[in-house]
Amino acid sequence: MNLVAIIDQYLHEDVMIAFSGGVDSTLLLKMAVEASKRYHTHVYAVTIQTALHPVMEADEAKQIAEELGAIHKVIHVDELEGAGIENNPVDRCYLCKKYMFTKVKELAHSLGVSTILEGTNADDLKQYRPGIKAIQELELHSPLLEANMTKKEIRELAGTYDLKVANKPSSPCLATRFPYHTLLNYEAMRKVEKIEDYLHACGFYNVRARIHNDLVRLEIDQDAFMKCMDKRQEIVLFIKELGYDYVTLDLEGFRSGSQDIKLEEK
């Protein structure tokens, strides 16, 4: 069954979509809104406002949802306390997703909505993704995964719809920038956000600022290494002014989920 048919089967009734504003959930929302017009149903786009994600992302999600014609809702959460992830446990993603999507289900119930969709895709199954267990336990639906769509295919399809986020870099929660069993705090995560925003402003595409105590390990695309060297002094100065002593460039380059490599090997 193709993606259009999969989404259509859910839109015979009102649905709620967990909406981050990234390419996966934006494509899903776009196609759901189109289907809702055929069935005269409603689509709620729910964005979770959290300190583990840059504030700007929630603002962008609101704008996109309204442009696409969805009914936008925001849920404010504090995962560090609510989900019990202050010490960045290995199952952090599971605990966090379970906590946040439980809040989404509560909102859906209050609105009389029984079907919740979210944007997990086929590539997510190839990496350490404990949050998928929470999605399954809470009985959310993943149309992109049902259609076996990869990230590349999702970006291509988003491009055919002229979605402005078609080539938007992925941006997982800021807790992923810290080693497991590291005490998380909002001040440190805001610093990570500042570093990555700065690097994006410098013209780098995929960026991760991995924190190891007083050392920052930068991951960028390998073809941007020379550009990084050209801007080395400015980058080092910016990061050291945030209070870090050492700034390094990871010679393996950008790797999504690089903190999970040892876990995947076990």
Beta strands, then each sheet from edge to edge (+ up, - down):
strand 1: 15-18
strand 2: 43-49
strand 3: 71-76
strand 4: 115-117
strand 5: 207-212
strand 6: 215-220
strand 7: 246-249
sheet 1: 3+ 2+ 1+ 4+
sheet 2: 5+ 6- 7-
end
